[in-house]
Amino acid sequence: MKKILTLFAVVGLIVFSSCEGDQGPPGYDGIDGEIGTVYENIAPNYYNFVGPDYSVRFTFPKPIFDSDVVLVYRFDGVDSGNRPVWQALPETYYLNDGTRDFSLKYVFTPSYVNIYLDGNNRATVPAAYRVNQIFRIVVVPADFVNSVNKSNYLDVMKTLKLNESDIKRINL
């Protein structure tokens, strides 16, 4: 009797494991393997903050998702090891007496990023922060935004598994 029950169990297992049901609904299309995107403006197309609005705009080649987050970093020179230093925006600078002098800030939509100077007298902001500016604009999918140190450009690149060759250099 045990042999017959075992035989029925094996046959039943084979029959039920080979059954197929209706195909489920189709899923969403993916994004061609991209986890994040980095754009950089290149020479001779440096950004210059000039009056009256002291802002610059970068328009995305194609709109980003509403759930994406945009991070902006300003090239701030090189360190002692001759490596580039990227300063996260927003950044604020103060006068010697501790009052705010100016800030570099940004806003974004699915279509563009607007980077702007904010301060009491933007015309007096040193040229080192106004003229010939290089920015890296990083589009981060919402799934990654909470798992990355947004203030550290290198951490963002590492989390998104991106390297220098992945950066899309743009001529405006």
C-alpha positions in Angstrom: 0.0 0.0 0.0 2.9 2.4 0.8 4.4 1.8 -2.7 1.1 2.7 -4.4 0.8 5.9 -2.3 4.3 6.8 -3.1 3.7 6.2 -6.8 0.6 8.4 -6.7 2.5 11.1 -4.9 5.3 11.1 -7.5 2.9 11.0 -10.4 0.9 13.8 -8.9 4.0 15.9 -8.3 5.0 15.5 -11.9 1.6 16.4 -13.2 1.1 19.5 -11.1 4.6 20.8 -11.6 4.1 20.8 -15.4 0.9 22.8 -15.4 0.7 26.3 -16.7 -1.8 29.0 -16.0 -2.8 32.1 -17.9 -0.1 34.5 -18.7 -0.1 37.6 -16.4 -0.3 41.2 -17.5 2.7 42.7 -19.2 5.2 44.6 -17.0 6.6 48.0 -17.6 9.4 48.6 -20.1 12.8 49.1 -18.5 15.3 51.9 -19.1 17.8 50.4 -21.4 20.1 49.4 -18.6 20.7 52.9 -17.2 20.6 53.2 -13.5 21.5 56.9 -13.4 22.8 59.6 -15.8 25.5 62.2 -15.4 25.8 65.3 -17.6 28.7 67.7 -17.7 29.0 71.0 -19.6 32.4 71.1 -21.4 34.6 73.8 -22.8 34.0 76.2 -24.4 30.5 76.0 -23.0 31.1 77.0 -19.4 28.3 78.5 -17.5 28.4 82.2 -16.6 26.1 83.8 -14.1 25.3 87.3 -15.4 22.5 89.7 -14.6 19.7 90.4 -14.4 18.7 86.9 -13.3 22.1 85.3 -12.5 20.9 81.8 -13.6 21.8 79.2 -16.1 19.5 76.4 -17.5 20.3 72.9 -18.7 17.6 71.2 -20.6 17.6 67.4 -20.5 17.9 65.7 -23.9 14.8 63.8 -23.0 12.5 64.3 -20.1 13.3 62.5 -16.9 10.7 60.6 -14.8 8.7 62.5 -12.2 10.1 60.2 -9.5 13.7 60.9 -10.4 15.9 63.2 -8.3 18.4 65.6 -9.7 21.7 66.4 -7.9 24.0 69.2 -9.0 27.8 69.4 -8.3 30.1 72.4 -9.1 33.7 71.8 -10.1 35.7 73.4 -7.3 39.3 72.8 -8.5 41.6 69.8 -7.8 43.0 68.4 -4.6 46.6 67.7 -3.7 46.4 64.4 -5.6 45.4 66.3 -8.7 41.9 64.8 -8.5 38.8 66.9 -9.3 36.8 68.2 -6.4 33.0 68.4 -6.8 31.0 70.6 -4.4 27.4 69.6 -3.9 24.7 72.3 -4.3 23.2 74.1 -2.6 26.3 75.8 -1.2 26.4 79.0 0.8 29.2 81.4 1.4 29.5 83.8 4.3 31.2 87.2 4.9 33.8 87.5 7.6 31.3 88.8 10.1 29.2 85.6 9.7 26.4 87.0 7.6 25.4 85.2 4.4 27.1 86.6 1.3 25.6 84.4 -1.5 24.4 80.9 -2.3 24.5 78.7 -5.4 21.2 76.8 -5.6 19.1 74.9 -8.1 15.6 73.8 -9.0 14.6 71.1 -11.4 11.6 69.8 -13.4 11.4 66.7 -15.6 12.5 68.9 -18.5 15.3 71.1 -17.1 17.6 72.2 -14.2 17.9 75.9 -13.3 21.1 76.7 -11.4 21.2 80.2 -9.9 23.0 82.6 -7.6 21.1 83.9 -4.6 22.3 86.8 -2.5 22.2 90.4 -1.5 24.5 91.8 -4.2 25.0 89.1 -6.9 27.1 91.4 -9.0 29.8 91.4 -6.4 30.1 87.6 -6.1 33.7 86.7 -6.9 34.3 85.6 -10.5 35.6 82.3 -9.3 31.9 81.4 -8.5 30.3 83.3 -11.3 32.4 82.8 -14.5 33.4 79.7 -16.4 31.6 77.3 -14.1 31.5 73.5 -14.8 28.7 71.5 -13.3 27.8 67.8 -13.2 24.1 67.1 -13.2 23.2 63.7 -11.9 19.8 62.1 -12.4 19.2 59.6 -9.7 16.3 57.1 -9.9 14.0 57.3 -6.8 14.9 53.7 -5.8 18.5 54.8 -5.1 18.0 58.3 -3.6 17.7 57.1 0.0 20.7 54.8 -0.2 23.3 57.3 -1.3 25.2 60.1 0.4 24.0 62.9 -1.8 26.6 65.4 -0.5 29.5 63.2 -1.8 29.8 63.0 -5.6 32.1 60.0 -5.5 29.6 58.0 -3.3 26.8 58.9 -5.7 28.9 57.6 -8.6 29.8 54.4 -6.7 26.2 53.7 -5.7 25.0 54.2 -9.3 27.9 52.0 -10.6 29.0 54.8 -12.9 32.5 55.9 -13.9 34.1 58.8 -15.8 33.4 57.1 -19.2 29.7 57.1 -18.4 29.5 60.9 -18.1 27.6 62.5 -21.0 29.6 65.6 -21.9 27.4 68.2 -23.5 27.9 71.2 -25.7 25.2 73.8 -25.2 
